[in-house]
């Protein structure tokens, strides 16, 4: 398969996953119970991206010792909980990560 | 000022704090793609046609590891399966729109715009509230294309040692700041995170994202039901 064909197929499948539910679901299909469960979608999905990026190394192995990302993420989470500020969360995480790898 | 434009602007403003980490992410993508051997044109093509950071990084990772096209395409599908859930959440608010707008909204249905617009949709009764998502999506689109382009040009001028890829999980962490305080959300977060971490190597085709998401949603379903019983 050529690079361009691969890119177009990946683009198509990305678009379809975004489009499918929007095209198929109708307003009448929703009730309070479904709405309630769907309100947990961000909490259910984002950790699946966050945790492996923090706890796994480049080879996909669990990496707990001397892993500055864990402490940096905990600091970012603490700042996030108290400040409820998105920017403060991201910057405190990056700053503590850099502090841990360059200074400590 | 036209009210649709106002909603569009609000979308831009609401999403902008989340755009700062997109800058290093886009740069990293551009740098990596060239490094792996894609032409500058194909690299731009990926950002324009796919327009999804996680999908594009997965494509690069698997491509450089010599995976077959079928594995690459199905993995991109698996990583993207979270959009099915975003679509399910958003569809309620856009179900009366014409097909044309549904296509436009789908193209712009990215993590950051979804997270911010989902909060807005819950509060607003305006029938044109979908302009909020388009505002957020367009903002990210412009930044994503620009930083991809800069990444292609800058190439290896940015040291890998900076660990800028760490900005990616931090962005997603920041999207959850309001959820850490709630007990059910916290349990769902931990379950999903553990399933993803331990399933990463064992669940084929990078499907760990959606398996973890369903484990989390299933937990939410049970916990909300139990709490109702005792109320």
Interface residues (C-beta under 8 A of the other chain):
Chain A: X1 X3 X4 X5 X6 X7 X8 X9 X10 X11 X13 X14 X15 X17 X18 X19 X20 X21 X22 X23 X24 X25 X26 X27 X30 X35 X36 X37 X38 X40 X41 X42 X43 X44 X45 X46 X47 X48 X49 X50 X51 X52 X53 X54 X55 X56 X60 X62 X69 X72 X73 X76 X77 X80 X81 X83 X84 X85 X86 X87 X89 X90 X93 X94 X97 X98 X101
Chain B: X17 X18 X20 X21 X38 X39 X42 X45 X46 X49 X50 X51 X52 X54 X55 X59 X63 X69 X72 X73 X76 X77 X80 X81 X82 X83 X84 X85 X86 X87 X88 X89 X90 X91 X92 X94 X95 X96 X99 X102 X103 X105 X106 X107 X109 X111 X115 X118 X161 X162 X163 X165 X166 X167 X168 X169 X170 X171 X172 X173 X174 X175 X176 X177 X178 X179 X180 X181 X184 X185 X188 X189 X190 X192 X193 X194 X195 X196 X197 X200 X201 X208 X209 X210 X212 X213 X214 X215 X216 X217 X219 X220 X221 X224
